[in-house]
Amino acid sequence: MPELTYREAVRDALSRAMREDDDVFIMGEDIAEMGGSMGVTQGMLAEFGPER
């Protein structure tokens, strides 16, 4: 099992949940272009779009 930072583990878990279920979305401040707190959601806007 690869060693991950806490941020990477959270991003992986969120991404996996969003890939598996179209009803899963993220809501909060600065999560789109800014990448969320500490960059946790960085890159997710490009993969999942602004609706999720």
A tleap script that builds the chain and sets N, CA, C and O, in Angstrom:
source leaprc.protein.ff14SB
mol = sequence {
  NMET PRO GLU LEU THR TYR ARG GLU ALA VAL
  ARG ASP ALA LEU SER ARG ALA MET ARG GLU
  ASP ASP ASP VAL PHE ILE MET GLY GLU ASP
  ILE ALA GLU MET GLY GLY SER MET GLY VAL
  THR GLN GLY MET LEU ALA GLU PHE GLY PRO
  GLU CARG
}
set mol.1.N position { 0.842 -1.170 0.000 }
set mol.1.CA position { 0.000 0.000 0.000 }
set mol.1.C position { 0.893 1.241 0.000 }
set mol.1.O position { 1.795 1.354 0.831 }
set mol.2.N position { 0.651 2.168 -0.921 }
set mol.2.CA position { 1.505 3.356 -0.986 }
set mol.2.C position { 1.259 4.284 0.202 }
set mol.2.O position { 0.157 4.339 0.747 }
set mol.3.N position { 2.289 4.999 0.585 }
set mol.3.CA position { 2.163 5.961 1.670 }
set mol.3.C position { 1.588 7.254 1.101 }
set mol.3.O position { 2.112 7.790 0.124 }
set mol.4.N position { 0.515 7.756 1.708 }
set mol.4.CA position { -0.159 8.966 1.247 }
set mol.4.C position { -0.164 10.010 2.350 }
set mol.4.O position { -0.133 9.687 3.537 }
set mol.5.N position { -0.202 11.268 1.934 }
set mol.5.CA position { -0.435 12.321 2.913 }
set mol.5.C position { -1.918 12.320 3.256 }
set mol.5.O position { -2.722 11.714 2.548 }
set mol.6.N position { -2.279 12.989 4.329 }
set mol.6.CA position { -3.682 13.092 4.713 }
set mol.6.C position { -4.477 13.732 3.578 }
set mol.6.O position { -5.572 13.273 3.253 }
set mol.7.N position { -3.934 14.785 2.977 }
set mol.7.CA position { -4.595 15.481 1.867 }
set mol.7.C position { -4.836 14.539 0.691 }
set mol.7.O position { -5.927 14.536 0.121 }
set mol.8.N position { -3.854 13.757 0.327 }
set mol.8.CA position { -4.001 12.813 -0.786 }
set mol.8.C position { -5.052 11.747 -0.479 }
set mol.8.O position { -5.825 11.360 -1.355 }
set mol.9.N position { -5.075 11.281 0.755 }
set mol.9.CA position { -6.047 10.258 1.143 }
set mol.9.C position { -7.472 10.800 1.073 }
set mol.9.O position { -8.379 10.108 0.611 }
set mol.10.N position { -7.670 12.044 1.534 }
set mol.10.CA position { -9.000 12.654 1.473 }
set mol.10.C position { -9.407 12.868 0.022 }
set mol.10.O position { -10.540 12.565 -0.353 }
set mol.11.N position { -8.494 13.389 -0.801 }
set mol.11.CA position { -8.797 13.608 -2.220 }
set mol.11.C position { -9.141 12.290 -2.908 }
set mol.11.O position { -10.101 12.229 -3.676 }
set mol.12.N position { -8.381 11.250 -2.645 }
set mol.12.CA position { -8.649 9.939 -3.250 }
set mol.12.C position { -10.017 9.402 -2.838 }
set mol.12.O position { -10.755 8.867 -3.666 }
set mol.13.N position { -10.351 9.545 -1.559 }
set mol.13.CA position { -11.641 9.050 -1.073 }
set mol.13.C position { -12.795 9.822 -1.699 }
set mol.13.O position { -13.787 9.224 -2.114 }
set mol.14.N position { -12.674 11.150 -1.771 }
set mol.14.CA position { -13.724 11.964 -2.397 }
set mol.14.C position { -13.877 11.611 -3.873 }
set mol.14.O position { -14.994 11.437 -4.360 }
set mol.15.N position { -12.768 11.506 -4.576 }
set mol.15.CA position { -12.809 11.190 -6.005 }
set mol.15.C position { -13.420 9.818 -6.247 }
set mol.15.O position { -14.230 9.646 -7.157 }
set mol.16.N position { -13.035 8.853 -5.441 }
set mol.16.CA position { -13.579 7.501 -5.595 }
set mol.16.C position { -15.091 7.506 -5.384 }
set mol.16.O position { -15.831 6.893 -6.154 }
set mol.17.N position { -15.543 8.191 -4.349 }
set mol.17.CA position { -16.986 8.259 -4.077 }
set mol.17.C position { -17.725 8.939 -5.221 }
set mol.17.O position { -18.819 8.513 -5.590 }
set mol.18.N position { -17.139 9.993 -5.787 }
set mol.18.CA position { -17.795 10.716 -6.878 }
set mol.18.C position { -17.805 9.902 -8.165 }
set mol.18.O position { -18.744 10.012 -8.954 }
set mol.19.N position { -16.791 9.095 -8.388 }
set mol.19.CA position { -16.768 8.233 -9.577 }
set mol.19.C position { -17.804 7.110 -9.466 }
set mol.19.O position { -18.404 6.707 -10.463 }
set mol.20.N position { -18.004 6.619 -8.259 }
set mol.20.CA position { -18.913 5.492 -8.045 }
set mol.20.C position { -20.380 5.894 -7.985 }
set mol.20.O position { -21.258 5.078 -8.267 }
set mol.21.N position { -20.656 7.149 -7.618 }
set mol.21.CA position { -22.047 7.573 -7.409 }
set mol.21.C position { -22.239 8.992 -7.938 }
set mol.21.O position { -21.664 9.940 -7.403 }
set mol.22.N position { -23.039 9.137 -8.982 }
set mol.22.CA position { -23.286 10.446 -9.588 }
set mol.22.C position { -24.043 11.401 -8.672 }
set mol.22.O position { -24.100 12.598 -8.954 }
set mol.23.N position { -24.621 10.906 -7.588 }
set mol.23.CA position { -25.340 11.768 -6.648 }
set mol.23.C position { -24.413 12.434 -5.634 }
set mol.23.O position { -24.844 13.330 -4.908 }
set mol.24.N position { -23.157 12.018 -5.570 }
set mol.24.CA position { -22.199 12.591 -4.626 }
set mol.24.C position { -21.665 13.900 -5.192 }
set mol.24.O position { -21.287 13.978 -6.361 }
set mol.25.N position { -21.639 14.932 -4.342 }
set mol.25.CA position { -21.091 16.227 -4.736 }
set mol.25.C position { -20.381 16.853 -3.544 }
set mol.25.O position { -20.522 16.394 -2.410 }
set mol.26.N position { -19.616 17.905 -3.814 }
set mol.26.CA position { -18.882 18.609 -2.769 }
set mol.26.C position { -19.423 20.029 -2.701 }
set mol.26.O position { -19.638 20.664 -3.733 }
set mol.27.N position { -19.644 20.530 -1.488 }
set mol.27.CA position { -20.144 21.874 -1.299 }
set mol.27.C position { -19.251 22.585 -0.283 }
set mol.27.O position { -18.894 22.012 0.747 }
set mol.28.N position { -18.896 23.831 -0.579 }
set mol.28.CA position { -18.091 24.593 0.358 }
set mol.28.C position { -17.465 25.801 -0.300 }
set mol.28.O position { -17.705 26.069 -1.477 }
set mol.29.N position { -16.674 26.520 0.447 }
set mol.29.CA position { -16.007 27.715 -0.055 }
set mol.29.C position { -14.678 27.348 -0.706 }
set mol.29.O position { -13.951 26.480 -0.223 }
set mol.30.N position { -14.379 28.019 -1.800 }
set mol.30.CA position { -13.078 27.889 -2.480 }
set mol.30.C position { -12.730 26.465 -2.897 }
set mol.30.O position { -11.552 26.107 -2.933 }
set mol.31.N position { -13.724 25.652 -3.211 }
set mol.31.CA position { -13.430 24.269 -3.575 }
set mol.31.C position { -13.222 24.066 -5.065 }
set mol.31.O position { -12.726 23.019 -5.481 }
set mol.32.N position { -13.589 25.045 -5.873 }
set mol.32.CA position { -13.480 24.880 -7.326 }
set mol.32.C position { -12.089 25.284 -7.797 }
set mol.32.O position { -11.154 24.485 -7.738 }
set mol.33.N position { -11.951 26.511 -8.260 }
set mol.33.CA position { -10.664 26.956 -8.804 }
set mol.33.C position { -9.555 26.962 -7.759 }
set mol.33.O position { -8.402 26.664 -8.070 }
set mol.34.N position { -9.904 27.300 -6.523 }
set mol.34.CA position { -8.890 27.396 -5.470 }
set mol.34.C position { -8.405 26.018 -5.000 }
set mol.34.O position { -7.314 25.906 -4.441 }
set mol.35.N position { -9.182 25.002 -5.217 }
set mol.35.CA position { -8.758 23.661 -4.813 }
set mol.35.C position { -9.048 23.325 -3.371 }
set mol.35.O position { -8.531 22.341 -2.842 }
set mol.36.N position { -9.876 24.137 -2.726 }
set mol.36.CA position { -10.266 23.842 -1.352 }
set mol.36.C position { -9.160 24.095 -0.349 }
set mol.36.O position { -8.064 24.540 -0.692 }
set mol.37.N position { -9.476 23.800 0.885 }
set mol.37.CA position { -8.523 23.978 1.961 }
set mol.37.C position { -7.303 23.084 1.727 }
set mol.37.O position { -7.428 21.867 1.594 }
set mol.38.N position { -6.160 23.687 1.682 }
set mol.38.CA position { -4.900 22.960 1.497 }
set mol.38.C position { -4.826 22.209 0.165 }
set mol.38.O position { -4.018 21.292 0.018 }
set mol.39.N position { -5.664 22.593 -0.808 }
set mol.39.CA position { -5.614 21.967 -2.129 }
set mol.39.C position { -6.244 20.590 -2.205 }
set mol.39.O position { -5.964 19.833 -3.135 }
set mol.40.N position { -7.089 20.255 -1.242 }
set mol.40.CA position { -7.681 18.913 -1.193 }
set mol.40.C position { -8.503 18.604 -2.439 }
set mol.40.O position { -8.473 17.473 -2.923 }
set mol.41.N position { -9.240 19.586 -2.971 }
set mol.41.CA position { -10.099 19.328 -4.132 }
set mol.41.C position { -9.456 19.786 -5.439 }
set mol.41.O position { -10.135 19.884 -6.461 }
set mol.42.N position { -8.177 20.063 -5.416 }
set mol.42.CA position { -7.472 20.517 -6.616 }
set mol.42.C position { -7.586 19.472 -7.729 }
set mol.42.O position { -7.302 18.293 -7.521 }
set mol.43.N position { -8.007 19.928 -8.917 }
set mol.43.CA position { -8.140 19.050 -10.071 }
set mol.43.C position { -9.502 18.386 -10.199 }
set mol.43.O position { -9.822 17.821 -11.244 }
set mol.44.N position { -10.302 18.451 -9.149 }
set mol.44.CA position { -11.601 17.787 -9.186 }
set mol.44.C position { -12.603 18.547 -10.050 }
set mol.44.O position { -13.497 17.933 -10.634 }
set mol.45.N position { -12.476 19.858 -10.144 }
set mol.45.CA position { -13.362 20.642 -11.011 }
set mol.45.C position { -13.212 20.185 -12.455 }
set mol.45.O position { -14.208 20.027 -13.160 }
set mol.46.N position { -11.991 19.974 -12.897 }
set mol.46.CA position { -11.740 19.530 -14.275 }
set mol.46.C position { -12.316 18.133 -14.524 }
set mol.46.O position { -12.836 17.858 -15.605 }
set mol.47.N position { -12.224 17.267 -13.539 }
set mol.47.CA position { -12.714 15.895 -13.722 }
set mol.47.C position { -14.232 15.782 -13.618 }
set mol.47.O position { -14.853 15.058 -14.397 }
set mol.48.N position { -14.837 16.493 -12.659 }
set mol.48.CA position { -16.257 16.292 -12.374 }
set mol.48.C position { -17.163 17.437 -12.809 }
set mol.48.O position { -18.384 17.279 -12.829 }
set mol.49.N position { -16.592 18.583 -13.157 }
set mol.49.CA position { -17.389 19.714 -13.615 }
set mol.49.C position { -17.961 20.548 -12.477 }
set mol.49.O position { -17.915 20.143 -11.315 }
set mol.50.N position { -18.503 21.722 -12.820 }
set mol.50.CA position { -18.972 22.669 -11.804 }
set mol.50.C position { -20.265 22.254 -11.092 }
set mol.50.O position { -20.571 22.784 -10.024 }
set mol.51.N position { -21.011 21.334 -11.654 }
set mol.51.CA position { -22.273 20.921 -11.029 }
set mol.51.C position { -22.063 20.001 -9.835 }
set mol.51.O position { -22.966 19.819 -9.019 }
set mol.52.N position { -20.869 19.422 -9.733 }
set mol.52.CA position { -20.620 18.481 -8.643 }
set mol.52.C position { -19.540 18.994 -7.733 }
set mol.52.O position { -19.192 18.334 -6.755 }
savepdb mol mol.pdb
quit
